[in-house]
Every structure is written in C-alpha cells, then in structure tokens.
Amino acid sequence: MKSGAAAIQAAIIDLDGTMLHTVPDFELALNGMRADLKLGPITQDIIEPMVGKGSEKLIRDVLALDYDAAKIDAVFDQAMAAYQRHYLAINGERATLYPDVIEGLRALQELGLRLACVTNKPIAFTTPLLDRKGLAPWFELVYGGDSLPKKKPDPLPLQQVCRDFGLPPSAVVAIGDSSNDAEAARAAGCFVLTVPYGYNHGMPVQTINSDGIVNSLLDAAKLISAHNSTSN
C-alpha cells in the first residue's frame, strides 16, 4: 500500500473464495441441475475455475461442457431455475470459513473500519449464507451480483459503497481473491488486497494487479493497521 496515502476507513470484502470456500456447495447445486437435465455429474476441479463471474456466466459455462450455443440458449431458463432451486435448498451446507476470517473481521472492526460485503453471488443466496455462517453481523452493507445494475469487475458496486459510506475511494480497500475484485477496485480508485487461496478463474493470484497479497483477513487487518499508523 502506498506510503503517505490517506488512512483506510472502510473495507469492501468479497465472499466466495475470500471468506468462504463455497465450491462444495456449487458442486451439489450444479450436479442437481445437471441431473435434472439428464447430464452426468462434474467435479469440483472443473467447477472452481468457473466461479466468480455471477450465476448466469456459471450456468452457461457448465452447460457449454455438453451443449452448443443454440442448445444452451434453449435450455438456459430451465437450467437456471433448477440451479437456483437446488442452491437455495443446500446453501451453506458444505461451505466452510477460511482460516482467520472471523478474527480478521474483528480486527478490522477494532481498527474502526466500516465493513461492506460485495459479491457477484445473487443476493437471494448471499443473505442467508452470511446468516448461516455467522458473518452477517459484521457487515453494515451487503450487495449481491444482482443488487445493482452492474456487478464486478465493473466499479459500480464499489463506487456505491463509497457513496453509502460517504468516503472517498482513496480511503477504502477492497479485499478479494480474483481479478474481478482488483479490476473493480482499480477502476473505482480504491486500494485492493488479494488472498492467495481463492478461485481467480484458474489463474495464479500473482497475475492480479493488487496492492499486496495477504494470507488471511487477519493479515490484511495487520497491514492496514501498519498503513494507517504512518498515513497522512
């Protein structure tokens, strides 16, 4: 993070691949959808690189394993409805917290930071998942991929949080696991930190243009604390 820059006053944190390992949930829901379409199951290794760009892209990518473009268009609505039904039924059942997530959120809050969760997961999935995993109380704001007209990597959700908090983007850091988070943060004018254990569409985290790689949200809090102690 840049020496002499303004103090960080808020953090915008991603969900899938940053706070929660949710691919096991995706496996259940997507294979339920595929069974409804008389397609065979797929593995987590196939699913993981597809996660992070929103449900519509995920469903189209999964269908593209078996169907051409015309067939995808023909069955898309049926497939999406099946996926949503299966996901809502199992939401959070197999998802697990990454190490030091709660400790990190507590440390960020103790630094006086305001916290928002911005994810490309639909809000109908996001809200109950945050509740189920004990994450909801930490966040003042939550935006899903369908809460606003555009989702990450568009900067709009991050810009909206900055407006909601009444803060300049230069006082806000985004924390995520993928290029989506970094591109949105860069375009919005926010700092961005990345975690190395998430999904990033199958690409190494080192390829992301960020202000630093942190091993956990707790490490992010320590870095932000050090930054704020030397900031103007």
N, C-alpha and C positions, 0 to 999 in steps of 0.2 A: 504494500500500500504506500501511497506517495508521501514522502516526508514533507511536512509543512502544510498538508491538506487539512481541510476542516474536520472537526471531530465527527465521528459517526454517531447518529442519533436514532437510527432505526435499521432493522434488518428485515429483508424480504426472503423468506425461506421456501424452497421447493419441497415437494412431498415425496413422490416416488423416486427412489434411488438416492435420496438425500436424508430424509428422516425415517422412511420405511422401506424395507425390502418387500415389494409387493408382487414380484414376478410369480410366486407360488399361487397368489390369488388369480392373476391373469391366466395362469395355466388351467385352473379349474373352470373359469368362466368361458375362456375361448374354446376349450375342448368340449364344454357343454354345448356351445353354439355349433361347433363342427359336427358333433353327434346329431344334432337336430337336422343338419344339412346332409347327413349320411356320409360325412367325411371322417377320416381317421384322426386320432389324436396327434398333437405335436408336443415337442419337449420345451422345457424352459430355455434351453440353449438357443432354440430357434426364436422364441418369443422375446427374449431380453433385448436384442438389438432393435426391436420394433417399438419398444416402449418409449413414451415421452413426447410424442407429437400430437396427442389427442386421440380420442376414440375413433373418429372417422378414419384417420390415416391408419390406425392399428387394424381395424376391421378390414380395410381394403388390402393392406399388406398381407394379412393372414389369408384372405380369400385368394390373393394372387399366387399363393403356393399351389393352387389347384385349378383356378379359373382364369380365362382370358378377360379382357376389359369389358366386353359386352356382357358376359355372364356375371361378372362382378356387379355391374350396374343393375342387372335384372334381379339379383338376389339380395342386394345391399340392404334394403329396408327390412326384409325378413331377418337377415343376419344380425343387423344392429339391434333389432327388438329382442332377439334371442340372447344376444350377448348381454344386453342391459338387464334382462330378467335373471340370467344366471349370475351376473356380477352382484346385483343387489342381494341375491339370496346368500352369497358366501362372503360378502365384503368384509375384509379384515380377518377372515377365519384362519388363514395361513400367513398373513403378513406379520413381519417382525420388526421391531425397532432396531436400528443400527446402534452400535455402542456409543455411549455418552450423549445420546440425543437429549434426554430429559435434563441431564447435568448441564449440557450446553445451553439449552433454553433457559434454565435457571440462572446460569452465569450471565447470559446476555441481558436478561431482565434485571439482574442485580447491577449491571453497568448503567441501567437507566434507559436502555434501548426499548423503543416501541417495536412490536413484532407483528408481521403480517405473513400469512402463508399464501403463496401464489403458485398454483399448479395448473397443468393442462388437463388434469382429470376432471370430468364433469362434476359440477357442484353437488348433484344428487348422490354421487359416490363419495365425494370429498368430506362433506359434513358428517355423515355417520361414521366414516372411517376415523376421522380425527377424534370423535367422541369415544369410539370403541377402544382406541389406543391411548387414551388419556392425554391427547395433545391439544384438544380444543381450548382448555382454559388458558393456555399460554398466548393465544393469538387474539389481538384486537380486531384484526381484519382477516377475512378469508375470501379469495377469489378463485373460482374454478375456471376451467377452459371455456365454458360457455356462459360465464357471468358477464362478460363484456363482449363487444363486437369483434375483438381480435384477441388471440392468445399468443404466448411466447412462441417463436422468437421476436414477435412484434413487441415494441417497447410499451404499448398502451397499458397493459396491466400494471407495470412498474410505475409508469407515469401517474396512473390513477391512485396508487398507494401514496406516492409523494404528495399528490394534491390532497388526499384524505387526511394525511398526517400534517399537512401544512409545512412540509420540509423541502428544501432544495435537493435535487438528486445527488448533489455532491456530499450530502450528509447521510446518505443511505447506502447500505451494502446489500447486494443480492448474494445468497448462498445457495449453490445448486450443484448438480452432478453432470450437467450436459452443456453442449454448445448452445442449446436453446436459451438457457439461463444467461450465459455470457453475452450472447448477441443482443438479447433484450436489455440487459444491464448497460452494455456499451452504448446502445442507441438511446437509452434513457438518460445517460450521463451519470449512472450510479457506479460505485465500486462493485467488483464481483470477486468472490472467493469460490473455489471449487473443491469438492471432496473427491477422492480417488476411487471410491468403492462402488459408485453407482452405475448407471446404464449407458449414457452418452452414445447411444445408437451404434455400439460396437467399436467406437474409436477410442484410442488412448486419451486419458484426461490431459496429458501433456500437450495435446494438439489444440487445446482450448485457450483462447486469448483471455486470461484472467489476471487478477492482481495477486494471485497466490493460490497454492494448493494446501488445504488443511486436512489433517487426518480425521477430524471429527468436528461437530459443532462446538464442543468444549475447546478444542484448539482454536477455532475461529474466534470464540469469545476472548481467549488469551491474546490473540493477535490484535483484535480490535481494542482491547484494553491498553496494550502497549502503544498502539497508534494514537489513541485518544490522550494518553499521558504526555505525548510530545507534539500534539496538534496545536494549531493557532486558535 
